[in-house]
Amino acid sequence: MVRYATLLLVLLLASCSGTGREPVSDTDIPDIRQKQETRGCRLGPCDMFRDDAPDGDVTPDADVTPDAQDAADAAGEVDSIPVDAPDTLPDLPDVPPDLGPDVPDVVPDLPPVESATFRVNWLSLAEPQFCYPMENGCLPLQDEVNKLLAEAVATGELNVVGKFTPFLVDEPVTLTLGQGICNLGGVPGDTPPAGSCSFDPATTPATFENVVVQSSGQCSPGVPAPCFLTGESDFALQFSGVVLGLSNATAEARVTDWPPDGALTDGLIQGWLPEEIAKSVAVDIGLLPMPTLYDLLKQCPTQPEEVDGHLAWPVVLPFTAVQVEFVD
């Protein structure tokens, strides 16, 4: 319960102050289908993860009018202007860690590799945008969700593992993606070895057949080769006691380093969270009765669409990954 103390405090303060996000009208809902061409993301906010996304100030350093600034410049004054602390959750890093040099121009001539396993070392939830329904609006929870995600990945509570069998370029291979058990620390002689992973036997990983690591072209807009893009499969992610079951899920990424020290960047796991699953999954955020995922989604800016005859929310999970040893 300690990890939810910050979130509970935010909720209590918001309920006392009567402030919150106003409900979103139909005119505010983005046209998801029309934005699929953006870097393979189903939603516009994924632009923030593009290498070529424009840098821009989200929050001005101070509220200074042009006239006031001109007067100060003319007088030669450079006094700083105090700025009140924003009444929001702290900002989170919105970019993945630096994994090394840029993608090589030429794909190396790799010998056949029996398998290559990668562990996700950075994961973020770009969509949907969770928020807690309040009397006067909806309290955003995205920052808190991504803080918990970052903590879970860093500590090994959450291990997403992908195994290519075999690892070849420009030839079809199989990618198995699922929940893992990893030994992130330890010392030489540990069993399993330090830095190794295996699939969690209590879960069923997704299997993607005929995946091709392309040496040329692009896998989707904004994701150039060398890269891969899977077909669709069901995929489940368990996090803080919540099982996030996705239908029609896909995975893609750029290969920026090669086995035996491989790395993946610009990764995306995308899928659909069915409404019936959202209504059945309770989320412990320190409040009773516990809200369901549906309660946290019904007022979010992203609205569900019909997928295979059922309403579902699009889910977008940017990631990076590094190669690890696989242990059966």
N, C-alpha and C positions, 0 to 999 in steps of 0.2 A: 504493500500500500504506500510505502514511502515514495516510490517513483511517480505516484500520481498526485502527490501533495501540491506540486506547483499548479497542475491543471485544476485541482479542486479549488485552490485559492483564487485562480482566475475566474472560475465559474461563479464563486460566491461574490466576488467584487462586482462582476458584471450584473448579477441579479440585484444587488443592492443599488447600483448606480442607475439601473434602468436603461443602460446603453447596450448596443449590439448592432449587428448588421441587419438592415432591413430585408424582408423577404424579397427574393428575386422575381421579377415579373417575366412573362413569356417573352417580352421583347428583349430581355437581357440575356437570354439563353443563346450561347453560340451555336452556329450551325456546324455540328461536329463533322459531318460527312465532307463539307466543303473544305475542311482544314486538314484532311489526311495527307495532302501533298507536302506538308511541312515536316521535313526531316523524318518521315515515317511516323510521326506522332499523330494521334487522332485529334489532339487538341492544341490550340495555339500556345498555351503556357509552356509547352516543351521547347519553344524557341530559346528559353533561357539556358538550355544545356547545349546549344550549338556552338561550335568553335567560332563561327562567323557571326554570332549574334552581336548586335551593336551594344557597346557599353553605354550606360546611361545612368544619370543620377535618379534614384528612386525617391529619395527624400532630400530636399534642399538643406544645405547646412544652416541656413538662417532665413527668417522671413524679412527680407530687405526689399523695399520698393526701389525702382530705378532712380527716382528723384533723390531719395535718401542716400543711395550709393554714390550718385554723381556729386552730391554735396560733400560727402566724406572724401571722395577722391580729390576734389578741388581744394579742400582744406589740408590735404596731405595726411589725413588721419587714417590710421589703420587699426583703431581699437576694435577688439573682438566684440561681437554681439552675443550675449548669453542666449542659449537655446534651451527651452524646457525639455525635459526627458519625455520621449514619446510614450503614450499610454498604450503600449502594445507589447506583445511577447518579443523577446530578444530575437534579432535576426540570426538565421542559420547560414552556414556556408552552402551556397547553391551550385557549387562546382565540385567535380570529383577530384580526388588527389592526383598529383602529378606522378605518372607512372614511368617517366623516362623520356627518351628521345622521340622525335617525330616519327611517323610511319615511314619506313624506307621506301624509296622510289621503285626499287626492284625487289620483287618477292624472291627470297633465297631459294636455291635448289635444295629442298629438304629431302633427306632420305625418308623412306616410309617409317612412320611412328605408330607403334601398335595402339597407343591411346594417349590422350592428353586431358588432364583434369584441371578445371579452374574453379576457384572459390571467389564468390562475390565479396569484394572488400569495401565497397561503397554502394549504398542503395538509398534511393529517395522515392517518395510518393509524390508524383507530379499531379496526377488526377486519379480519382475524384477529390474534390475539396470537402473534407469533413467539417461540420460545424454543429454546435449544440443548440437546439431550438430554445429560445428564450421568449419571454412574454412580448418583448418589443423588437424581436429580430432573431438573429442567429449568430452565436459566438464562434468565430473561426478557431479550429483546432489543428490546422495543418502544421504549424511550427512545432507544436507539442508532439504530434505524431512522428514527424521526421526526427526530432530529438531522440525519441525512444527507438526509432529504427537505427539511427547512427550508433547509439549505445549498444543495442543488441548485436549489431554486426561486429563492432569493435571488440566486444567481450566474448564473442563466440556463442551467445545465446541463440542467434539467428545465423545459420549457415546455409547459403544457397550454393549448390555445387552442380557444375555441368561437366560431363565427361564425353569427349569425342572418341569414337571407336570406329576405325582408326583415325588418326589425324593426317589428312592428305589435302593437297591443294588442287582445285579444279576437278575433283572427283567426289561422288556422293558418299557420305559417311552418315553415321548415326550419332545424334546428340541426345544424351540422357540428362535431364535437368530436374532437380528436386531438392528436398530438404536433406541436409547432411549432418554428420557428426565429425567434428574436427578437433585436432590437438594443435592449438595455436602457439603454445609456449613449450615448456618442457626442456629437457636436456637430452643429449645423445644417449641412446639406449632405451628411451621411453617406448612403451607399447600402448597404442600405436605411435609411430615416430612423430617427433615434433614437426609441425608444418604439414601434416598429412590429413586427409579426409576420407570418409566413406559415406555411402548413402544410409540414411536413418532407416533401419529395418521396420520401424513402426509406421512408415509412410510409403506411398507409392509414387515414384518419380514419373514425370512425363517423358515419353519417348518420341523423338522427332526423327523420322526416316528421311533419307535422300537429301541431307543438308550438304550444301556445297560451299566450301571456303573459296570465294572468288579471288582470282589474282588480278582482275581488271574490271572496269565498269564501276557500278555502284549497286548496293543492295537495296537502298531506298534513298529518296532525296536527302542529301546531307550526310549520307554514310557511304563514302567511297571505298573501293577495294584497297587493300585486301580486307574482306569482310564476309559475313555469312548472314543469312536470313532463313528462318525455319518456316515450315508450314504450320498448321494449327493443331493444337492438342489441348486437352484439359490439364490444368496445373493448379496445385494447391500450395499455399504458403502459410505456415503456422508461426504466429508472432504474438508474444505476450498472452498466450492462452486463447488467441483468436485464430481460427482457421479461415483463411481467405481463399475460397475456392473460385477459380477463374475458368470460364469456358472459352473455347476458340482462342487460346493463348498462343502467342508467337514470341520468338526471341531473336534478336539481332545484335551485332556488335562489329567493331573494327578490330582487326588483329594488329597490334602495335609492337609486339615482341613475339618471338617464335620459340617453340620448344627447343631446349628443355626449360627455358626461363620465359615462358610465354606470358602475355598480358593482353587483355581486352579492354577497349575504351569505347565511348559513345554507345554503350549498350542500352537496349530497351527491352523490357518484358512488357508486352501489352496483352490485354485480354478483357473479358467482360464478367462483371460481378452480377449474377442473376438476382432479381428482386426477392425470390423465395429464399435464397440463401441469406441475403442481407437481413431479412425479417427473422431468421432463425438463429442468428449469431448475436449473443449478448456481449457487451463490452464493459469491462470493469474500469470505470474512471473515478471510482470513489463515491458514487452517488447511488442511492436506492430509490425506486427500483432501477436496476441497471438498464441503460438504454441498449437498443439493438443497433447494428450497423445501419439498418433502414432509418432509425430515428436520427442518426447523424448524417444521413444523406438526403433526406426528403426535402430539405430546404437549401441544399448546396447549389452553386451556380450550374454545375453539370447535371443535366437531366437524363433519365434513363431513355434508352431506345429499344425498339423491338429487335431482338436477335433470336433467330430460330423459334419464333412464335412466343417468346417470353421477353418481358421487360428486363433490361440489364444496364448497369452503369459501366462506361468504359474505364479501364484501369491502365495507368501508364507508370511504369517503374524504371526510371533511368538507373544504370549501374556501371561499375567497372569491375574487373576481376583479374586475379593473378593466378599463375599456374601453381599447383600443389601436387604432392605425391598422393596417389590413390591407394587405399588399403582395402582389400576385400573383407 
